């Protein structure tokens, strides 16, 4: 009898073990696996449901339709992008063969939402109310977006424009681009293209920021070096680290005796490399990380690649100096640098970048309104004010005079970023970051032109055209 009881107990233990194993697996499947299957672009049931509802329209901020959908038959529909390649990277695409990307993916559930009333279930009318998804009203300015695309021309690069007070994304352009209306014909070429047109360079492109990073170095100096604004620096054209390593100004320029202000507006590598040595890696890294280098930037409607600032040993003097001028292994996305400019424009407060202002029903009834959210106070209002003045000087009398627009006070910083790829030296990337107007900024931007040469020329010229377009001068 005892043997039988023992055997029963053993069977029960085994049974309970497998019971709990099954329950655990079912729970794991429902929580972790099932949502991935449901949301997978390969899930045919989701595509059937998606095509039952005429996909909602995506509009710009002024109600210009950026997409259109029409039924092909009962189970399929055609999605059209009215801007063709101009909005490709920011809107993405929805395609049963190639999947969903961009804003289409982020707001897929809203765009395929069904507003059918429960009463419609009992509707025996031969012409039932068609199912239409919700609409998105974005923060984008289609005129500014088109102008940015035009000004970038045949260059490879990216442009980001934000409202610094709200975080609204006004324009987001990446080149080379592609026509999402024509994926079937161009898909093979897109994936073979060495310039990777499917990559959104505005949010995922990582570049050495060059001298635009001097904004962050200047802020670190203001916070950590007493009396920095009253110091005089000697720029002999070259900062020597040892017998093999040195740092020179662009074009070998010798700037002589400089104040902190003039070192910034004339973009002295010698002075800012020296400040990097004085500050050290820890203080530079701390300042960069305040601006969300090495971290995820909160955002809505876009996915932003992490910008990177290195951890360096104290004896890596050359690399520390190089990092202070945005070189070494410092890498930033255009969105990151646009946010740096926007934070200064907004008195030191960084706003979360976002793309959708409203979600509405097909008849225009508002379902949800979305407002800008502050990420946090990154720098003090006083240091923000100092940086505004320094950046105003860059455009008025420094390296960024090509960004000038008559009648508008523009603040900015140029960047000429050296890079090495494939073992050879290439033309530097051209950067410009800034905002306008000085007194009450309503637009902040970042521009990068790959292999564009001196940032104060091509990138600053693009900035001038964008600000003129947006502010109507």
C-alpha positions in Angstrom: 0.0 0.0 0.0 2.8 2.4 0.9 4.5 1.6 -2.4 1.3 2.4 -4.3 0.9 5.8 -2.4 4.5 6.6 -3.2 4.0 5.8 -6.9 0.8 7.9 -7.0 2.7 10.8 -5.4 5.5 10.5 -7.9 3.0 10.5 -10.8 1.2 13.6 -9.3 4.6 15.4 -9.0 5.4 14.6 -12.6 1.9 15.6 -13.7 2.1 18.9 -11.8 5.5 19.6 -13.3 4.3 19.2 -16.8 1.1 21.1 -16.0 3.0 24.1 -14.8 5.4 23.8 -17.7 2.5 24.0 -20.2 0.8 26.9 -18.3 4.2 28.7 -18.3 4.6 28.2 -22.0 1.1 29.3 -22.8 1.6 32.4 -20.7 4.9 33.2 -22.4 3.4 32.5 -25.8 0.4 34.8 -25.2 2.6 37.6 -23.7 5.8 37.5 -25.8 5.2 35.5 -29.0 1.6 36.0 -30.0 1.8 39.8 -30.3 4.8 39.4 -32.6 2.9 37.0 -34.8 -0.1 39.2 -34.9 1.9 42.3 -35.8 4.2 40.5 -38.2 4.1 41.9 -41.8 4.0 38.2 -42.9 0.7 37.6 -41.0 -1.8 37.0 -43.8 -4.8 37.3 -41.5 -3.7 40.8 -40.5 -3.3 41.7 -44.2 -6.9 40.5 -44.8 -8.1 42.6 -42.0 -6.0 45.5 -43.2 -7.5 45.4 -46.7 -11.1 45.2 -45.4 -10.7 48.8 -44.3 -9.8 51.5 -46.7 -6.6 52.8 -45.2 -6.8 56.3 -43.6 -5.2 59.3 -45.2 -2.0 61.0 -43.9 -2.0 64.8 -44.2 0.5 67.5 -43.6 -0.1 70.2 -41.0 -2.1 72.2 -43.5 -4.3 69.3 -44.6 -2.5 68.6 -47.8 -3.0 64.9 -48.5 0.3 63.0 -48.6 -1.4 59.6 -49.2 -4.4 58.3 -51.0 -6.1 54.8 -51.0 -8.6 53.3 -53.3 -10.2 49.9 -53.4 -9.0 47.6 -56.2 -11.5 44.9 -55.3 -13.1 43.6 -52.1 -9.9 42.3 -50.6 -7.2 44.5 -52.0 -6.5 48.2 -52.2 -3.9 50.5 -53.7 -1.9 52.9 -51.5 -0.5 56.0 -53.3 2.0 58.5 -52.0 1.3 61.9 -53.6 4.8 63.2 -52.9 6.5 60.2 -54.5 10.2 60.2 -53.3 10.0 63.5 -51.4 8.3 62.0 -48.3 9.5 58.4 -48.7 11.6 58.1 -45.6 9.4 59.9 -43.2 6.1 58.2 -44.3 7.5 54.8 -45.2 5.4 52.4 -47.1 2.7 49.7 -46.7 3.1 46.8 -49.1 1.9 43.2 -48.8 5.1 41.9 -50.4 7.7 44.3 -48.8 6.1 45.0 -45.5 5.5 48.3 -43.6 7.9 51.0 -42.6 8.1 54.5 -41.3 5.0 56.4 -40.1 2.8 53.8 -41.8 4.2 51.2 -39.4 4.1 53.4 -36.3 0.5 54.2 -36.7 -0.7 51.1 -38.6 -3.4 50.3 -36.1 -4.9 53.8 -36.3 -4.8 53.8 -40.1 -6.5 50.5 -40.4 -9.0 51.2 -37.6 -12.7 50.3 -38.3 -15.3 53.0 -37.4 -18.2 50.7 -38.3 -20.9 51.1 -35.7 -22.3 48.0 -34.0 -25.6 48.9 -35.6 -24.1 48.4 -39.0 -23.8 44.7 -38.2 -27.6 44.5 -38.4 -27.7 46.7 -41.5 -29.3 44.7 -44.4 -28.9 47.6 -46.8 -27.4 46.4 -50.1 -25.1 49.4 -50.0 -23.5 49.2 -46.5 -21.3 52.0 -45.2 -17.7 51.4 -46.4 -15.1 50.8 -43.8 -12.6 53.6 -43.7 -9.6 53.9 -41.4 -8.6 56.8 -39.2 -6.6 59.8 -40.6 -3.4 61.3 -39.4 -2.7 65.0 -39.4 1.1 65.3 -39.2 3.4 68.0 -38.1 5.1 68.1 -41.5 5.0 71.2 -43.7 4.8 69.9 -47.2 6.2 73.1 -48.7 9.2 73.1 -46.4 9.7 69.4 -47.0 9.6 69.9 -50.8 12.0 72.8 -50.5 14.5 70.8 -48.4 14.4 68.0 -51.0 15.0 70.5 -53.8 17.8 72.3 -52.0 19.7 69.1 -51.2 19.7 68.5 -55.0 21.8 65.5 -56.2 23.8 65.4 -53.0 23.7 62.5 -50.6 22.7 63.7 -47.1 19.9 64.6 -44.9 17.9 67.6 -43.5 15.9 67.8 -40.3 13.7 70.8 -39.3 11.9 71.1 -36.0 9.8 73.6 -34.1 12.1 74.1 -31.1 9.2 75.2 -28.8 7.0 72.1 -29.4 9.3 69.4 -30.9 7.1 69.2 -34.0 9.0 67.7 -37.0 8.5 70.2 -39.8 10.6 68.5 -42.4 12.7 65.3 -42.6 14.5 64.5 -45.8 17.0 61.8 -46.7 18.8 61.3 -50.0 19.2 59.3 -52.1 15.5 58.5 -51.9 13.1 56.2 -53.8 9.5 56.2 -55.1 7.3 54.1 -52.7 4.7 53.9 -55.5 7.0 51.9 -57.6 8.6 49.3 -55.2 7.9 46.3 -57.4 10.0 47.6 -60.3 12.8 49.2 -58.2 13.2 46.8 -55.2 16.1 44.8 -56.6 18.1 48.0 -57.5 17.3 49.6 -54.2 18.9 46.7 -52.3 21.9 46.6 -54.6 22.6 50.4 -54.6 25.8 51.1 -52.7 24.4 54.4 -51.4 21.6 52.5 -49.5 18.6 54.6 -50.5 16.3 52.6 -48.1 18.2 54.0 -45.1 16.7 57.1 -43.4 19.9 59.2 -43.0 18.0 61.8 -41.0 17.4 59.5 -38.1 19.7 56.5 -38.7 22.7 58.0 -40.4 25.7 58.3 -38.1 28.3 60.9 -39.0 31.2 62.6 -37.3 29.6 65.9 -36.4 32.7 67.9 -36.9 32.7 71.5 -35.6 29.0 71.5 -34.9 30.0 69.5 -31.8 31.8 72.6 -30.6 28.4 73.7 -29.3 28.6 70.9 -26.7 32.3 71.5 -25.9 31.6 75.2 -25.4 28.8 74.4 -23.0 31.0 72.0 -21.1 33.6 74.8 -20.8 31.0 77.3 -19.6 29.9 74.9 -16.9 33.3 73.6 -15.8 36.0 76.3 -16.5 35.7 79.5 -14.4 36.1 82.8 -16.3 36.2 81.0 -19.6 34.6 84.0 -21.4 37.3 86.3 -20.3 40.3 84.2 -21.4 42.5 84.9 -24.4 43.8 82.0 -26.4 46.8 81.7 -28.7 46.0 80.0 -32.0 49.3 79.2 -34.0 47.4 77.0 -36.5 48.5 73.7 -34.9 48.0 71.9 -31.6 50.9 69.5 -31.1 50.4 66.3 -29.0 53.6 64.5 -29.6 56.2 64.0 -32.4 53.6 62.1 -34.5 50.2 63.7 -33.6 48.9 67.2 -34.0 45.6 69.0 -34.7 45.3 71.8 -37.3 42.7 74.3 -38.3 40.8 73.8 -41.5 43.0 74.7 -44.4 46.0 75.3 -42.1 44.6 78.7 -41.0 46.4 80.6 -38.2 43.9 82.7 -36.2 46.3 84.3 -33.6 45.0 85.7 -30.3 41.4 84.8 -29.8 38.7 85.4 -27.2 36.4 82.5 -26.3 33.7 84.1 -28.5 36.0 84.5 -31.5 37.4 81.0 -31.1 33.8 79.8 -31.5 32.6 81.9 -34.3 35.7 81.4 -36.3 35.7 77.7 -35.4 39.3 77.3 -34.1 40.2 73.6 -33.9 43.4 74.6 -32.0 41.5 76.4 -29.2 38.7 73.8 -28.9 41.1 70.9 -29.1 42.9 72.5 -26.2 39.7 73.0 -24.3 39.0 69.3 -24.8 42.4 68.5 -23.2 41.6 70.8 -20.3 38.1 69.4 -19.7 39.1 65.8 -20.2 37.0 62.9 -21.5 34.7 62.6 -18.4 33.4 66.1 -18.5 33.0 66.1 -22.3 31.2 62.8 -22.2 28.9 64.0 -19.4 27.9 67.0 -21.4 27.3 65.0 -24.5 25.2 62.5 -22.6 23.0 65.4 -21.3 22.0 65.8 -24.9 21.2 62.0 -25.2 24.4 60.8 -26.8 24.8 57.1 -25.9 21.1 56.9 -25.1 17.7 56.5 -26.6 16.0 59.8 -27.5 12.3 59.8 -26.6 10.3 60.4 -29.7 6.9 59.7 -31.3 6.5 58.6 -34.9 10.3 58.2 -35.6 12.9 55.7 -34.5 16.3 57.5 -33.9 19.6 55.7 -33.9 21.8 56.4 -30.8 24.5 59.0 -31.3 27.8 58.0 -29.8 30.5 59.7 -27.7 33.5 57.6 -26.7 35.0 56.7 -23.3 38.7 57.5 -23.6 41.6 56.9 -21.3 43.4 60.0 -19.8 46.5 59.3 -21.8 44.6 59.4 -25.1 45.3 63.1 -25.4 45.0 63.3 -29.2 41.7 61.5 -29.2 40.3 63.6 -26.4 41.2 66.8 -28.3 39.7 65.4 -31.5 36.5 64.4 -29.8 36.1 68.0 -28.6 35.9 69.1 -32.2 33.5 66.3 -33.2 36.1 63.9 -34.6 37.8 60.8 -33.2 35.0 58.3 -32.8 32.2 60.8 -32.1 29.1 60.0 -34.3 25.8 61.8 -34.4 22.6 61.6 -36.4 21.2 64.7 -38.1 18.2 64.5 -35.7 20.5 64.5 -32.7 22.2 67.7 -33.9 18.9 69.3 -34.8 17.8 68.7 -31.2 21.0 70.2 -29.9 20.2 73.4 -31.8 16.5 73.3 -30.8 17.4 72.9 -27.1 19.5 76.1 -27.2 16.8 77.9 -29.1 14.2 76.8 -26.5 16.1 78.2 -23.5 17.8 74.9 -22.6 14.7 72.7 -22.7 14.7 69.8 -25.1 11.3 68.8 -26.5 10.4 65.3 -27.7 10.4 65.2 -31.5 7.1 64.0 -32.9 5.3 63.6 -36.2 1.5 63.3 -35.6 -0.6 66.2 -34.2 -4.1 64.6 -34.5 -5.8 61.3 -35.2 -9.3 61.8 -36.7 -12.2 59.7 -38.0 -12.8 59.7 -41.7 -15.4 62.4 -41.3 -12.9 64.7 -39.5 -14.1 64.1 -36.0 -11.1 64.4 -33.7 -10.2 61.2 -31.8 -6.9 62.2 -30.3 -4.8 65.4 -30.2 -1.1 65.1 -29.5 1.0 67.9 -28.0 4.7 68.4 -27.5 6.3 67.0 -24.3 9.5 68.2 -22.7 12.3 65.7 -22.4 13.9 67.9 -19.8 16.0 70.9 -19.0 19.4 70.1 -20.5 21.2 73.4 -19.9 20.6 76.5 -17.9 18.7 79.4 -19.5 21.8 81.6 -18.9 24.1 79.3 -20.8 21.5 78.9 -23.5 21.5 82.7 -23.9 25.3 82.8 -24.2 25.2 80.1 -26.8 22.5 81.9 -28.8 24.7 85.0 -28.9 27.7 82.9 -30.0 25.8 81.2 -32.7 24.4 84.5 -33.9 28.0 85.7 -34.3 28.8 82.6 -36.4 26.2 83.7 -39.0 26.8 87.4 -38.8 30.6 87.5 -38.9 32.0 84.0 -38.6 32.1 80.8 -40.7 28.4 80.7 -41.3 27.8 84.0 -43.2 26.4 82.1 -46.2 23.3 81.2 -44.1 22.3 84.9 -43.8 18.8 86.0 -44.9 18.2 89.7 -45.1 15.8 90.8 -42.3 16.2 87.7 -40.2 18.7 87.1 -37.4 19.9 83.5 -37.8 22.0 81.6 -35.3 24.1 78.7 -36.4 27.3 76.6 -36.3 29.1 75.1 -39.3 30.9 71.8 -39.4 33.5 70.4 -41.8 33.8 66.7 -40.7 36.8 64.6 -41.9 36.1 60.9 -42.4 37.9 57.9 -43.7 36.1 55.0 -45.4 37.5 52.2 -47.5 41.1 53.1 -46.5 41.2 56.5 -48.2 40.6 60.2 -47.3 37.5 61.6 -48.8 36.1 65.1 -49.1 34.8 66.2 -45.6 31.1 66.1 -44.8 29.5 69.5 -44.7 27.3 70.4 -41.7 25.2 73.3 -40.6 23.0 73.4 -37.5 21.0 76.4 -36.3 17.7 78.2 -35.7 15.8 81.4 -36.4 14.7 84.0 -35.7 17.1 84.9 -32.9 14.5 86.7 -30.7 11.9 84.0 -30.7 13.0 80.9 -32.7 10.3 79.0 -34.6 12.5 76.7 -36.7 15.7 74.7 -35.8 17.5 72.6 -38.3 20.4 70.3 -39.1 21.8 69.8 -42.5 24.5 67.3 -43.6 25.9 66.9 -47.1 28.1 63.9 -47.5 31.5 64.7 -49.0 30.2 68.3 -49.3 33.4 70.0 -48.4 33.4 73.1 -46.2 30.2 73.3 -44.1 30.1 77.1 -44.2 29.4 77.0 -48.0 27.0 74.3 -49.2 25.2 73.4 -46.0 24.9 77.1 -44.9 23.5 78.0 -48.3 20.9 75.3 -47.9 20.0 76.6 -44.4 19.5 80.1 -45.9 17.1 78.7 -48.5 15.1 76.7 -45.9 14.8 79.6 -43.4 13.8 82.0 -46.2 11.1 79.5 -47.3 9.7 78.9 -43.8 9.8 82.4 -42.5 8.6 84.0 -45.7 11.3 86.6 -46.2 
